[in-house]
C-alpha cells in the first residue's frame, strides 16, 4: 500500500493496512508527498520499491 505523507486520505490506507492478513504486505509512506503527487509527480513515486515488492510477491 502506497500513500503520500501529506495525503488527506492517508489514514484510510493505514487503517486498511492494519486489517490486511498475511505476510506479503508493505505500507510505504512517501515523505513529503501529497495524494496528487503520486499521480502527477514521477519523481515522488518509488518505482524501484514497487518493482522489488512485485518481483518478490508475484510468482
Secondary structure by P-SEA (a helix, b strand, c coil): cbbbccccaaaaaaaaaaacccccbbbbbbcccccccccccccccaaaaaaaaaaaccc
